Amino acid sequence: MLLKESSVLRRLPAAIEEKQLLILDSLRFTIDIIEYNYENIESRAIRVSEGKEKKKFPQLFHYVWSLLDNIRRFIMLYQVLATDNNYALIEPIKYVNDSRNTYQHMEARIDESLIDNRQPFFGKLKWTYHDKTSSEAYRFVAMSGILYGDPGKVEFMKFNENLIIENIYLETVDKKQKTEINISQLYLDFKGVVNDLEKGLERKISELNLELSDWASRQDIIIKFKNELSVKKK
């Protein structure tokens, strides 16, 4: 779990400036979305590897591109905050930008992707699955469309009984060049950023001697309305 229930991001002080409060809460919500995306990427990759899920790649690619898009969103939100270190916190994850920009401007890169590089429009995913039954490591490649080009090189890993899924890569196109991003490593780097963010907030709140707040009754709630129609008397 990226953010525990006791996380400072879930108990932000009400006394801080409203804009800062709302941006930090938006970062908290974005973190939860990113965690949900990555959990679904891993679970669906496992199901595909075990033959339990076929021809449901749109969902898998949806979670991958959503993860990239929301990590980029996290970066942009964080850059709105006041900082005294030139936003050094987000440097370890800024490499997400190139791959995410491909997704954001995909309609402008049809020739680059589909024609010049013969690359499926939403890219292809590669991962290693460690099969406990056969004690073998298998490399999988999932295409987001018709295979009409070279599927590329496959690098095999040794079987590791302590792992199930390893090294999930997304291969796509950026500026007429094939490029790939290690989704698994990106998520680990993001976890480090979240941890540093929490520690920094805790330190600042302690320095300012602020009191944490319980937002449970006002955070991530649903509001149900009922329309009471007046009944005419005869």
N, C-alpha and C positions, 0 to 999 in steps of 0.2 A: 504494500500500500504506500503510494507516494506521500500522501498526507494523512497522518493519524488523526483520530477525532480530537486529540489534544493539541493539534498543530496550532501555532500562533496565527496562521492564516485563516483558521476557522473561528478564532476568538479575538479578532482585531479590536483594539481599544476604541471605544466610541468617541474618545476625546480628540482623536487626530483629525486633521483637516478633511472635510467631506470628500473632496476630489481624490485625495490620497486613499481614503477609506474605500471608495467605490472602485478605484483602479486595482487596489490590492485584492479586493474581493473578486474582481473579474479575473485576475491572475489565478486565484484559487480555483475558480470554476473552470478555467482553461486547463489547469493542471489535471483536474478530475476527468475532463474530456480526453486528454492525451493518454492518461492511464487506461481509460476504457477502450480507446482505440488499440493500444498495444496489446492488451489482454486478448482482444478479439483477433488480432493478427496472429498471435501465437497459437491460440486455441483452434482457429480455422486452418492454419498451416499443419497442425498436428492431425486434424481430422482428414485433410486431404492426403497427408502422408500415409495414414492408416487405411485409406480407401473408403472412408466413411462419408465423404462429401465430394461429389463430382459435379463439374459444370456449374459451380457456384462461385466462380472467380470474381464476378462484379462486387460481391460483398467484401471479399478479401482485399481487392484493390481499393475499394472505397475506404476501408479503415486505414490503409497505408497512406493514401493521399490526404485523408483527413488528419492523420497524425502530423504529417509534414506541414500542412496548412495551419494547424493550431499551434505548433511549435513556433512557426513564423509569427503568428498572432501574439503569442506570449512575448516574443522579442519586441514587437511593436508596442505592446501595452507597457512593458517594463521601461521602454525608452521615454515614456511620458512622465515617469516618476522623476522627482528630484534626486540627484545622486552626486556624491563627492569623489567618485573614482572613475568617471568617464564611462560608466556602464560596463566595467570589466567583467561583471558577473556573467553576462550573456555571451562573452567571446567564445567559450567552448562549444556553443551550439549554432553559431552564425553560419557555419558551412551548410546548414539546411537551405539557405536562401536560393542557391542555384537550382536545385532540384524542384523546390517549391515553385519557383518562377516559371519553370516549364509547364507545370500544371495550371498556373494562373493564366498563362498566355498560350495555352495549347492550340487554340484555333489559329493562331498566327504562325504555328510551327508545323503545319501539316506537311509541307514539302520536306522540311528538315527531317521529320520523324518518319512519316509513312513512305516517302519516296526516296530521299537521299540515303537514309540509313536503314531502310527496310525494317523499321522498329515498330512493334505493336503500339497503337496510339497511347495507351495508358502504361506502356512499358512492360517489363517482365520481372517477375520475382524469382529469386533463387534462395534456397536454404538447405541446410543439412539436417537430416532426421536420423536420430540414433535409435535404432530398433532393438529393444531389449530382448525380444523373442529370438531374433536371428544373430544378435550381437554383431550387427553390421551397421555401418554409417552410409546412408543413401543421400545423394544430392538430387534435389527436385528443382525443376524450372517450370514456372507457371506463366503462360502467355495470356495477355489481355486482348486476345483476338486471334486472327488467322496467322499461322506460322508460314511466312513467305520469304524469310531471309535466313541467314546463318544463326542457329540458336546460341552460338558463342561457345567459349571454352568452359569446361566444368572442372573445378578444382575439388578433389576428393579429400575428405578429412578422415582421420582414424576414429574408430568407434570409441565413444566415451560413455561409460555406463552411468555417469553422474549427470548427463545432459539428455534432453529430448530434442529440443530445437536449438540450432546454433547458426549464427551468421546469416540473418535474413537480409538479403541485398535487393534493392530496387535498381534496375538498369533502365535508363531513359535517355533522352537527348537534351543537350544544352548547347546552344549556339553552334549548331551543325555537328556537334561532336557527341559520340556516345559517352555517357557518364553513369556512374553508379554510386549509390550511397548505402552504407551499412546501417540499416534500420535498427538492428539490435544494439550497435555501438552508440548510435544517436540517442536511443532511449536511456542507456547507461549514463551518457554525458548529461542528458537532461535531468536525470535523477540527482546528479552531483550539483547542478545549478539550483534545483529546488532545495536541496539540503543547505546550500550556502545562503540562499535567500532567507530561509527560516532562521538560521543562526544570526544573520545580520539584523533581521527584524527583532529577534529576541534581545539582542544586545542594545539596539536603539531604544526599545521600549523600556528596558531596564535603566538606561542612562537618563531617560526622561521621567522615570518613575510613574509610568502610566499603568492603569489597571485594565486587565483583559476583560472582554465583555462576552456574554452568552447571547449569541444571535440565533439560537435554535428555533425560536418561535417566529423569526422573520427571515430566515435564510432557506432558499430552495423550497419554498412552500407552494401549495396549490390552493387556489381560491375558487370556490364553487358558488355560482349565483343561480337563483331561481326566480323566474318571472311569475309573480302572483297576479293573475288576471282577475279583475273585479267581476263578480257574478251579478247580473242584473236581476232585480226582484220583479216577479210578475204581479 
